[in-house]
Amino acid sequence: MKVVFSHGKESGPWGSKITKLANLSKALGLEVDSLDYTAVVNPDERVTKLNNYLQRETQPYILVGSSMGGYVSLVAAQANKPQGIFLLAPALYMPDYQHQSYPTDLSNVEIAHGWSDNIIPIDNSIKYAHQAKCTLHLIDGDHRLNASIEQVLQLYRTFLLRI
């Protein structure tokens, strides 16, 4: 199985958070890839890029998205069949984003969102989790979740082992 990462608006494909999650994935025997969206500002153009990538994927995969990458992963999941989706402070229900509704019939969706996030309101993750009946972890931390990375890694490891 492969894990496909989608980074946030102002980060890169191998930022510290994705690198730590990728290293954990590799330690559990999974392949990893992280798409580079740094030249693509529009979130829906990022969705197209991920969809094009996934059309060529031949093995089962898990999508992991952070912030804007969470939006990208969840919207792309509508047209694809991921084995699971792990979202970190996903940029859902943002006013300038094209999609304002998201698939609620996906299996194995988990969200981790920091209580002190001042970029993406936690209410957005609560709203989606309620609609999708998926697992939501509200944890101590801000948008980047760097201060809570050990807890994020534990949640992610449990998620991977369950799948």
Rosetta constraint file for C-alpha pairs under 8 A:
AtomPair CA 1 CA 30 HARMONIC 5.60 0.50
AtomPair CA 1 CA 31 HARMONIC 6.40 0.50
AtomPair CA 1 CA 59 HARMONIC 6.22 0.50
AtomPair CA 1 CA 60 HARMONIC 5.19 0.50
AtomPair CA 1 CA 61 HARMONIC 5.43 0.50
AtomPair CA 1 CA 62 HARMONIC 7.65 0.50
AtomPair CA 2 CA 30 HARMONIC 5.51 0.50
AtomPair CA 2 CA 31 HARMONIC 4.50 0.50
AtomPair CA 2 CA 32 HARMONIC 5.46 0.50
AtomPair CA 2 CA 33 HARMONIC 7.59 0.50
AtomPair CA 2 CA 59 HARMONIC 7.07 0.50
AtomPair CA 2 CA 60 HARMONIC 6.45 0.50
AtomPair CA 2 CA 61 HARMONIC 4.57 0.50
AtomPair CA 2 CA 62 HARMONIC 6.29 0.50
AtomPair CA 3 CA 22 HARMONIC 7.88 0.50
AtomPair CA 3 CA 25 HARMONIC 7.35 0.50
AtomPair CA 3 CA 30 HARMONIC 6.88 0.50
AtomPair CA 3 CA 31 HARMONIC 6.18 0.50
AtomPair CA 3 CA 32 HARMONIC 4.75 0.50
AtomPair CA 3 CA 33 HARMONIC 6.38 0.50
AtomPair CA 3 CA 61 HARMONIC 5.53 0.50
AtomPair CA 3 CA 62 HARMONIC 4.77 0.50
AtomPair CA 3 CA 63 HARMONIC 5.95 0.50
AtomPair CA 3 CA 64 HARMONIC 7.02 0.50
AtomPair CA 4 CA 32 HARMONIC 5.97 0.50
AtomPair CA 4 CA 33 HARMONIC 5.03 0.50
AtomPair CA 4 CA 34 HARMONIC 5.65 0.50
AtomPair CA 4 CA 35 HARMONIC 7.46 0.50
AtomPair CA 4 CA 61 HARMONIC 6.93 0.50
AtomPair CA 4 CA 62 HARMONIC 6.17 0.50
AtomPair CA 4 CA 63 HARMONIC 5.04 0.50
AtomPair CA 4 CA 64 HARMONIC 6.12 0.50
AtomPair CA 5 CA 13 HARMONIC 7.56 0.50
AtomPair CA 5 CA 18 HARMONIC 7.23 0.50
AtomPair CA 5 CA 32 HARMONIC 7.69 0.50
AtomPair CA 5 CA 33 HARMONIC 6.23 0.50
AtomPair CA 5 CA 34 HARMONIC 4.46 0.50
AtomPair CA 5 CA 35 HARMONIC 6.43 0.50
AtomPair CA 5 CA 63 HARMONIC 6.11 0.50
AtomPair CA 5 CA 64 HARMONIC 4.78 0.50
AtomPair CA 5 CA 65 HARMONIC 5.76 0.50
AtomPair CA 5 CA 69 HARMONIC 7.83 0.50
AtomPair CA 6 CA 13 HARMONIC 7.03 0.50
AtomPair CA 6 CA 34 HARMONIC 6.10 0.50
AtomPair CA 6 CA 35 HARMONIC 5.94 0.50
AtomPair CA 6 CA 36 HARMONIC 7.78 0.50
AtomPair CA 6 CA 37 HARMONIC 7.86 0.50
AtomPair CA 6 CA 63 HARMONIC 7.74 0.50
AtomPair CA 6 CA 64 HARMONIC 6.24 0.50
AtomPair CA 6 CA 65 HARMONIC 4.67 0.50
AtomPair CA 6 CA 66 HARMONIC 6.51 0.50
AtomPair CA 6 CA 69 HARMONIC 4.51 0.50
AtomPair CA 6 CA 70 HARMONIC 7.10 0.50
AtomPair CA 6 CA 72 HARMONIC 7.21 0.50
AtomPair CA 6 CA 73 HARMONIC 6.83 0.50
AtomPair CA 7 CA 11 HARMONIC 6.24 0.50
AtomPair CA 7 CA 12 HARMONIC 5.99 0.50
AtomPair CA 7 CA 13 HARMONIC 5.67 0.50
AtomPair CA 7 CA 18 HARMONIC 7.55 0.50
AtomPair CA 7 CA 34 HARMONIC 7.69 0.50
AtomPair CA 7 CA 35 HARMONIC 7.63 0.50
AtomPair CA 7 CA 36 HARMONIC 7.74 0.50
AtomPair CA 7 CA 37 HARMONIC 7.40 0.50
AtomPair CA 7 CA 65 HARMONIC 6.03 0.50
AtomPair CA 7 CA 66 HARMONIC 5.37 0.50
AtomPair CA 7 CA 67 HARMONIC 7.24 0.50
AtomPair CA 7 CA 68 HARMONIC 7.02 0.50
AtomPair CA 7 CA 69 HARMONIC 4.79 0.50
AtomPair CA 7 CA 70 HARMONIC 7.90 0.50
AtomPair CA 8 CA 12 HARMONIC 7.25 0.50
AtomPair CA 8 CA 65 HARMONIC 7.54 0.50
AtomPair CA 8 CA 66 HARMONIC 5.31 0.50
AtomPair CA 8 CA 67 HARMONIC 4.93 0.50
AtomPair CA 8 CA 68 HARMONIC 4.63 0.50
AtomPair CA 8 CA 69 HARMONIC 4.88 0.50
AtomPair CA 8 CA 70 HARMONIC 7.68 0.50
AtomPair CA 9 CA 38 HARMONIC 7.67 0.50
AtomPair CA 9 CA 41 HARMONIC 7.29 0.50
AtomPair CA 9 CA 67 HARMONIC 7.22 0.50
AtomPair CA 9 CA 68 HARMONIC 5.61 0.50
AtomPair CA 9 CA 69 HARMONIC 7.42 0.50
AtomPair CA 10 CA 38 HARMONIC 7.80 0.50
AtomPair CA 11 CA 15 HARMONIC 6.39 0.50
AtomPair CA 11 CA 38 HARMONIC 7.61 0.50
AtomPair CA 12 CA 36 HARMONIC 6.61 0.50
AtomPair CA 12 CA 37 HARMONIC 7.33 0.50
AtomPair CA 12 CA 38 HARMONIC 6.28 0.50
AtomPair CA 13 CA 18 HARMONIC 7.21 0.50
AtomPair CA 13 CA 34 HARMONIC 5.31 0.50
AtomPair CA 13 CA 35 HARMONIC 5.86 0.50
AtomPair CA 13 CA 36 HARMONIC 5.07 0.50
AtomPair CA 13 CA 37 HARMONIC 7.35 0.50
AtomPair CA 13 CA 38 HARMONIC 7.98 0.50
AtomPair CA 14 CA 18 HARMONIC 5.72 0.50
AtomPair CA 14 CA 19 HARMONIC 5.45 0.50
AtomPair CA 14 CA 34 HARMONIC 7.03 0.50
AtomPair CA 15 CA 19 HARMONIC 5.98 0.50
AtomPair CA 16 CA 20 HARMONIC 6.19 0.50
AtomPair CA 17 CA 21 HARMONIC 6.31 0.50
AtomPair CA 17 CA 146 HARMONIC 7.21 0.50
AtomPair CA 17 CA 149 HARMONIC 7.41 0.50
AtomPair CA 18 CA 22 HARMONIC 5.84 0.50
AtomPair CA 19 CA 23 HARMONIC 6.05 0.50
AtomPair CA 20 CA 24 HARMONIC 6.34 0.50
AtomPair CA 20 CA 153 HARMONIC 7.83 0.50
AtomPair CA 21 CA 25 HARMONIC 6.22 0.50
AtomPair CA 21 CA 153 HARMONIC 6.63 0.50
AtomPair CA 21 CA 156 HARMONIC 7.63 0.50
AtomPair CA 22 CA 26 HARMONIC 6.17 0.50
AtomPair CA 22 CA 32 HARMONIC 6.27 0.50
AtomPair CA 23 CA 27 HARMONIC 6.14 0.50
AtomPair CA 24 CA 28 HARMONIC 6.42 0.50
AtomPair CA 24 CA 153 HARMONIC 7.73 0.50
AtomPair CA 24 CA 157 HARMONIC 7.27 0.50
AtomPair CA 25 CA 29 HARMONIC 6.60 0.50
AtomPair CA 25 CA 30 HARMONIC 5.36 0.50
AtomPair CA 25 CA 31 HARMONIC 7.23 0.50
AtomPair CA 25 CA 32 HARMONIC 7.12 0.50
AtomPair CA 25 CA 157 HARMONIC 7.91 0.50
AtomPair CA 25 CA 160 HARMONIC 7.84 0.50
AtomPair CA 26 CA 30 HARMONIC 4.94 0.50
AtomPair CA 26 CA 31 HARMONIC 6.11 0.50
AtomPair CA 26 CA 32 HARMONIC 7.00 0.50
AtomPair CA 35 CA 50 HARMONIC 7.65 0.50
AtomPair CA 37 CA 41 HARMONIC 7.64 0.50
AtomPair CA 37 CA 46 HARMONIC 6.54 0.50
AtomPair CA 40 CA 45 HARMONIC 6.81 0.50
AtomPair CA 40 CA 46 HARMONIC 6.35 0.50
AtomPair CA 41 CA 45 HARMONIC 7.76 0.50
AtomPair CA 41 CA 46 HARMONIC 7.74 0.50
AtomPair CA 42 CA 46 HARMONIC 6.49 0.50
AtomPair CA 43 CA 47 HARMONIC 6.42 0.50
AtomPair CA 43 CA 68 HARMONIC 6.77 0.50
AtomPair CA 43 CA 71 HARMONIC 7.70 0.50
AtomPair CA 43 CA 72 HARMONIC 6.54 0.50
AtomPair CA 43 CA 97 HARMONIC 7.01 0.50
AtomPair CA 44 CA 48 HARMONIC 6.39 0.50
AtomPair CA 44 CA 72 HARMONIC 7.14 0.50
AtomPair CA 44 CA 97 HARMONIC 7.57 0.50
AtomPair CA 44 CA 98 HARMONIC 6.99 0.50
AtomPair CA 45 CA 49 HARMONIC 6.30 0.50
AtomPair CA 46 CA 50 HARMONIC 6.24 0.50
AtomPair CA 46 CA 72 HARMONIC 6.41 0.50
AtomPair CA 47 CA 51 HARMONIC 6.06 0.50
AtomPair CA 47 CA 72 HARMONIC 4.96 0.50
AtomPair CA 47 CA 73 HARMONIC 7.27 0.50
AtomPair CA 47 CA 75 HARMONIC 6.79 0.50
AtomPair CA 47 CA 76 HARMONIC 5.69 0.50
AtomPair CA 48 CA 52 HARMONIC 6.10 0.50
AtomPair CA 48 CA 76 HARMONIC 7.73 0.50
AtomPair CA 49 CA 53 HARMONIC 6.28 0.50
AtomPair CA 50 CA 54 HARMONIC 6.11 0.50
AtomPair CA 50 CA 72 HARMONIC 7.58 0.50
AtomPair CA 50 CA 73 HARMONIC 7.74 0.50
AtomPair CA 50 CA 76 HARMONIC 6.78 0.50
AtomPair CA 51 CA 55 HARMONIC 6.19 0.50
AtomPair CA 51 CA 76 HARMONIC 5.88 0.50
AtomPair CA 51 CA 79 HARMONIC 7.49 0.50
AtomPair CA 51 CA 80 HARMONIC 7.61 0.50
AtomPair CA 52 CA 56 HARMONIC 7.05 0.50
AtomPair CA 53 CA 57 HARMONIC 6.79 0.50
AtomPair CA 54 CA 80 HARMONIC 7.42 0.50
AtomPair CA 60 CA 82 HARMONIC 6.89 0.50
AtomPair CA 60 CA 83 HARMONIC 6.55 0.50
AtomPair CA 61 CA 82 HARMONIC 5.47 0.50
AtomPair CA 61 CA 83 HARMONIC 5.77 0.50
AtomPair CA 61 CA 84 HARMONIC 7.53 0.50
AtomPair CA 62 CA 82 HARMONIC 5.33 0.50
AtomPair CA 62 CA 83 HARMONIC 5.30 0.50
AtomPair CA 62 CA 84 HARMONIC 4.89 0.50
AtomPair CA 62 CA 85 HARMONIC 5.77 0.50
AtomPair CA 62 CA 86 HARMONIC 7.82 0.50
AtomPair CA 63 CA 73 HARMONIC 6.06 0.50
AtomPair CA 63 CA 82 HARMONIC 6.54 0.50
AtomPair CA 63 CA 84 HARMONIC 6.40 0.50
AtomPair CA 63 CA 85 HARMONIC 4.78 0.50
AtomPair CA 63 CA 86 HARMONIC 6.41 0.50
AtomPair CA 64 CA 69 HARMONIC 7.77 0.50
AtomPair CA 64 CA 70 HARMONIC 7.01 0.50
AtomPair CA 64 CA 73 HARMONIC 6.75 0.50
AtomPair CA 64 CA 85 HARMONIC 5.71 0.50
AtomPair CA 64 CA 86 HARMONIC 4.76 0.50
AtomPair CA 64 CA 87 HARMONIC 5.78 0.50
AtomPair CA 64 CA 88 HARMONIC 7.89 0.50
AtomPair CA 65 CA 69 HARMONIC 4.27 0.50
AtomPair CA 65 CA 70 HARMONIC 3.83 0.50
AtomPair CA 65 CA 71 HARMONIC 7.30 0.50
AtomPair CA 65 CA 72 HARMONIC 7.17 0.50
AtomPair CA 65 CA 73 HARMONIC 5.68 0.50
AtomPair CA 65 CA 85 HARMONIC 7.89 0.50
AtomPair CA 65 CA 86 HARMONIC 6.56 0.50
AtomPair CA 65 CA 87 HARMONIC 5.02 0.50
AtomPair CA 65 CA 88 HARMONIC 6.21 0.50
AtomPair CA 65 CA 90 HARMONIC 7.15 0.50
AtomPair CA 66 CA 70 HARMONIC 4.75 0.50
AtomPair CA 66 CA 87 HARMONIC 5.89 0.50
AtomPair CA 66 CA 88 HARMONIC 4.55 0.50
AtomPair CA 66 CA 89 HARMONIC 6.12 0.50
AtomPair CA 66 CA 90 HARMONIC 5.83 0.50
AtomPair CA 67 CA 71 HARMONIC 6.85 0.50
AtomPair CA 67 CA 87 HARMONIC 7.79 0.50
AtomPair CA 67 CA 88 HARMONIC 6.16 0.50
AtomPair CA 67 CA 89 HARMONIC 5.10 0.50
AtomPair CA 67 CA 90 HARMONIC 4.15 0.50
AtomPair CA 67 CA 91 HARMONIC 4.86 0.50
AtomPair CA 67 CA 120 HARMONIC 7.74 0.50
AtomPair CA 68 CA 72 HARMONIC 6.26 0.50
AtomPair CA 68 CA 90 HARMONIC 6.19 0.50
AtomPair CA 68 CA 91 HARMONIC 5.03 0.50
AtomPair CA 69 CA 73 HARMONIC 5.97 0.50
AtomPair CA 69 CA 90 HARMONIC 7.04 0.50
AtomPair CA 69 CA 91 HARMONIC 7.69 0.50
AtomPair CA 70 CA 74 HARMONIC 6.11 0.50
AtomPair CA 70 CA 87 HARMONIC 5.22 0.50
AtomPair CA 70 CA 88 HARMONIC 6.51 0.50
AtomPair CA 70 CA 89 HARMONIC 7.21 0.50
AtomPair CA 70 CA 90 HARMONIC 4.29 0.50
AtomPair CA 70 CA 91 HARMONIC 6.21 0.50
AtomPair CA 70 CA 92 HARMONIC 7.75 0.50
AtomPair CA 71 CA 75 HARMONIC 6.04 0.50
AtomPair CA 71 CA 90 HARMONIC 5.71 0.50
AtomPair CA 71 CA 91 HARMONIC 5.35 0.50
AtomPair CA 71 CA 92 HARMONIC 5.76 0.50
AtomPair CA 72 CA 76 HARMONIC 5.99 0.50
AtomPair CA 73 CA 77 HARMONIC 6.09 0.50
AtomPair CA 73 CA 85 HARMONIC 7.51 0.50
AtomPair CA 74 CA 78 HARMONIC 7.07 0.50
AtomPair CA 74 CA 85 HARMONIC 7.49 0.50
AtomPair CA 74 CA 102 HARMONIC 6.93 0.50
AtomPair CA 74 CA 103 HARMONIC 7.39 0.50
AtomPair CA 75 CA 79 HARMONIC 7.88 0.50
AtomPair CA 75 CA 99 HARMONIC 7.57 0.50
AtomPair CA 75 CA 102 HARMONIC 6.44 0.50
AtomPair CA 75 CA 103 HARMONIC 7.49 0.50
AtomPair CA 76 CA 80 HARMONIC 6.51 0.50
AtomPair CA 77 CA 81 HARMONIC 6.33 0.50
AtomPair CA 77 CA 82 HARMONIC 6.50 0.50
AtomPair CA 77 CA 103 HARMONIC 7.69 0.50
AtomPair CA 78 CA 102 HARMONIC 7.84 0.50
AtomPair CA 78 CA 103 HARMONIC 6.09 0.50
AtomPair CA 83 CA 107 HARMONIC 7.42 0.50
AtomPair CA 83 CA 108 HARMONIC 6.99 0.50
AtomPair CA 83 CA 163 HARMONIC 7.38 0.50
AtomPair CA 84 CA 106 HARMONIC 7.93 0.50
AtomPair CA 84 CA 107 HARMONIC 6.36 0.50
AtomPair CA 84 CA 108 HARMONIC 4.59 0.50
AtomPair CA 84 CA 109 HARMONIC 5.75 0.50
AtomPair CA 84 CA 163 HARMONIC 7.29 0.50
AtomPair CA 85 CA 108 HARMONIC 6.28 0.50
AtomPair CA 85 CA 109 HARMONIC 4.76 0.50
AtomPair CA 85 CA 110 HARMONIC 6.42 0.50
AtomPair CA 86 CA 109 HARMONIC 5.94 0.50
AtomPair CA 86 CA 110 HARMONIC 5.01 0.50
AtomPair CA 86 CA 111 HARMONIC 5.93 0.50
AtomPair CA 86 CA 112 HARMONIC 7.95 0.50
AtomPair CA 86 CA 156 HARMONIC 7.46 0.50
AtomPair CA 86 CA 159 HARMONIC 7.90 0.50
AtomPair CA 87 CA 109 HARMONIC 7.78 0.50
AtomPair CA 87 CA 110 HARMONIC 6.23 0.50
AtomPair CA 87 CA 111 HARMONIC 4.67 0.50
AtomPair CA 87 CA 112 HARMONIC 6.30 0.50
AtomPair CA 88 CA 111 HARMONIC 5.88 0.50
AtomPair CA 88 CA 112 HARMONIC 5.00 0.50
AtomPair CA 88 CA 113 HARMONIC 5.93 0.50
AtomPair CA 89 CA 111 HARMONIC 7.17 0.50
AtomPair CA 89 CA 112 HARMONIC 6.14 0.50
AtomPair CA 89 CA 113 HARMONIC 4.56 0.50
AtomPair CA 89 CA 114 HARMONIC 7.00 0.50
AtomPair CA 89 CA 117 HARMONIC 7.97 0.50
AtomPair CA 89 CA 120 HARMONIC 6.78 0.50
AtomPair CA 89 CA 122 HARMONIC 7.69 0.50
AtomPair CA 89 CA 125 HARMONIC 7.36 0.50
AtomPair CA 89 CA 143 HARMONIC 6.41 0.50
AtomPair CA 90 CA 111 HARMONIC 7.77 0.50
AtomPair CA 90 CA 113 HARMONIC 7.80 0.50
AtomPair CA 90 CA 120 HARMONIC 7.39 0.50
AtomPair CA 90 CA 125 HARMONIC 7.04 0.50
AtomPair CA 91 CA 120 HARMONIC 6.01 0.50
AtomPair CA 91 CA 124 HARMONIC 7.94 0.50
AtomPair CA 92 CA 100 HARMONIC 7.31 0.50
AtomPair CA 92 CA 120 HARMONIC 7.93 0.50
AtomPair CA 92 CA 124 HARMONIC 6.03 0.50
AtomPair CA 92 CA 125 HARMONIC 7.05 0.50
AtomPair CA 92 CA 128 HARMONIC 7.93 0.50
AtomPair CA 93 CA 97 HARMONIC 7.36 0.50
AtomPair CA 93 CA 99 HARMONIC 7.62 0.50
AtomPair CA 93 CA 100 HARMONIC 5.21 0.50
AtomPair CA 93 CA 101 HARMONIC 7.52 0.50
AtomPair CA 93 CA 124 HARMONIC 6.32 0.50
AtomPair CA 94 CA 100 HARMONIC 7.50 0.50
AtomPair CA 102 CA 128 HARMONIC 7.82 0.50
AtomPair CA 103 CA 132 HARMONIC 7.51 0.50
AtomPair CA 104 CA 131 HARMONIC 6.48 0.50
AtomPair CA 104 CA 132 HARMONIC 4.22 0.50
AtomPair CA 104 CA 133 HARMONIC 7.68 0.50
AtomPair CA 105 CA 132 HARMONIC 6.75 0.50
AtomPair CA 106 CA 132 HARMONIC 7.84 0.50
AtomPair CA 108 CA 134 HARMONIC 7.55 0.50
AtomPair CA 108 CA 163 HARMONIC 7.52 0.50
AtomPair CA 109 CA 134 HARMONIC 5.70 0.50
AtomPair CA 109 CA 135 HARMONIC 6.66 0.50
AtomPair CA 110 CA 134 HARMONIC 6.10 0.50
AtomPair CA 110 CA 135 HARMONIC 4.83 0.50
AtomPair CA 110 CA 136 HARMONIC 5.87 0.50
AtomPair CA 110 CA 137 HARMONIC 7.71 0.50
AtomPair CA 110 CA 159 HARMONIC 7.70 0.50
AtomPair CA 111 CA 125 HARMONIC 7.36 0.50
AtomPair CA 111 CA 129 HARMONIC 7.81 0.50
AtomPair CA 111 CA 134 HARMONIC 7.90 0.50
AtomPair CA 111 CA 135 HARMONIC 6.32 0.50
AtomPair CA 111 CA 136 HARMONIC 4.77 0.50
AtomPair CA 111 CA 137 HARMONIC 5.99 0.50
AtomPair CA 112 CA 136 HARMONIC 6.02 0.50
AtomPair CA 112 CA 137 HARMONIC 4.65 0.50
AtomPair CA 112 CA 138 HARMONIC 5.99 0.50
AtomPair CA 112 CA 139 HARMONIC 7.02 0.50
AtomPair CA 112 CA 152 HARMONIC 7.18 0.50
AtomPair CA 113 CA 117 HARMONIC 7.53 0.50
AtomPair CA 113 CA 122 HARMONIC 6.55 0.50
AtomPair CA 113 CA 125 HARMONIC 7.30 0.50
AtomPair CA 113 CA 136 HARMONIC 7.69 0.50
AtomPair CA 113 CA 137 HARMONIC 6.31 0.50
AtomPair CA 113 CA 138 HARMONIC 5.12 0.50
AtomPair CA 113 CA 139 HARMONIC 6.18 0.50
AtomPair CA 113 CA 141 HARMONIC 7.83 0.50
AtomPair CA 113 CA 143 HARMONIC 7.43 0.50
AtomPair CA 113 CA 145 HARMONIC 7.84 0.50
AtomPair CA 114 CA 122 HARMONIC 7.25 0.50
AtomPair CA 114 CA 138 HARMONIC 5.73 0.50
AtomPair CA 114 CA 139 HARMONIC 4.93 0.50
AtomPair CA 114 CA 140 HARMONIC 5.42 0.50
AtomPair CA 114 CA 141 HARMONIC 4.38 0.50
AtomPair CA 114 CA 142 HARMONIC 5.01 0.50
AtomPair CA 114 CA 143 HARMONIC 6.09 0.50
AtomPair CA 114 CA 145 HARMONIC 6.44 0.50
AtomPair CA 115 CA 122 HARMONIC 6.67 0.50
AtomPair CA 115 CA 138 HARMONIC 6.07 0.50
AtomPair CA 115 CA 139 HARMONIC 5.88 0.50
AtomPair CA 115 CA 140 HARMONIC 5.55 0.50
AtomPair CA 115 CA 141 HARMONIC 5.90 0.50
AtomPair CA 115 CA 142 HARMONIC 6.58 0.50
AtomPair CA 116 CA 140 HARMONIC 6.97 0.50
AtomPair CA 116 CA 141 HARMONIC 5.51 0.50
AtomPair CA 116 CA 142 HARMONIC 4.51 0.50
AtomPair CA 116 CA 143 HARMONIC 7.09 0.50
AtomPair CA 117 CA 121 HARMONIC 6.47 0.50
AtomPair CA 117 CA 122 HARMONIC 6.87 0.50
AtomPair CA 117 CA 141 HARMONIC 6.92 0.50
AtomPair CA 117 CA 142 HARMONIC 4.17 0.50
AtomPair CA 117 CA 143 HARMONIC 4.31 0.50
AtomPair CA 117 CA 144 HARMONIC 7.95 0.50
AtomPair CA 118 CA 142 HARMONIC 6.92 0.50
AtomPair CA 118 CA 143 HARMONIC 6.55 0.50
AtomPair CA 119 CA 143 HARMONIC 6.23 0.50
AtomPair CA 120 CA 124 HARMONIC 7.39 0.50
AtomPair CA 120 CA 143 HARMONIC 7.10 0.50
AtomPair CA 121 CA 125 HARMONIC 7.56 0.50
AtomPair CA 122 CA 126 HARMONIC 6.31 0.50
AtomPair CA 123 CA 127 HARMONIC 5.95 0.50
AtomPair CA 124 CA 128 HARMONIC 6.37 0.50
AtomPair CA 125 CA 129 HARMONIC 5.97 0.50
AtomPair CA 125 CA 136 HARMONIC 7.59 0.50
AtomPair CA 126 CA 130 HARMONIC 6.03 0.50
AtomPair CA 126 CA 136 HARMONIC 7.28 0.50
AtomPair CA 127 CA 131 HARMONIC 6.32 0.50
AtomPair CA 128 CA 132 HARMONIC 5.95 0.50
AtomPair CA 129 CA 133 HARMONIC 5.38 0.50
AtomPair CA 129 CA 134 HARMONIC 5.05 0.50
AtomPair CA 129 CA 135 HARMONIC 6.61 0.50
AtomPair CA 129 CA 136 HARMONIC 6.20 0.50
AtomPair CA 130 CA 134 HARMONIC 7.09 0.50
AtomPair CA 139 CA 148 HARMONIC 7.63 0.50
AtomPair CA 140 CA 148 HARMONIC 6.66 0.50
AtomPair CA 141 CA 145 HARMONIC 5.22 0.50
AtomPair CA 141 CA 146 HARMONIC 7.53 0.50
AtomPair CA 141 CA 147 HARMONIC 6.20 0.50
AtomPair CA 141 CA 148 HARMONIC 5.82 0.50
AtomPair CA 142 CA 146 HARMONIC 7.86 0.50
AtomPair CA 142 CA 147 HARMONIC 7.90 0.50
AtomPair CA 145 CA 149 HARMONIC 5.96 0.50
AtomPair CA 145 CA 152 HARMONIC 7.79 0.50
AtomPair CA 148 CA 152 HARMONIC 6.28 0.50
AtomPair CA 149 CA 153 HARMONIC 6.02 0.50
AtomPair CA 150 CA 154 HARMONIC 6.31 0.50
AtomPair CA 151 CA 155 HARMONIC 6.26 0.50
AtomPair CA 152 CA 156 HARMONIC 6.03 0.50
AtomPair CA 153 CA 157 HARMONIC 5.98 0.50
AtomPair CA 154 CA 158 HARMONIC 6.25 0.50
AtomPair CA 155 CA 159 HARMONIC 6.16 0.50
AtomPair CA 156 CA 160 HARMONIC 6.16 0.50
AtomPair CA 157 CA 161 HARMONIC 6.15 0.50
AtomPair CA 158 CA 162 HARMONIC 6.16 0.50
AtomPair CA 159 CA 163 HARMONIC 6.50 0.50
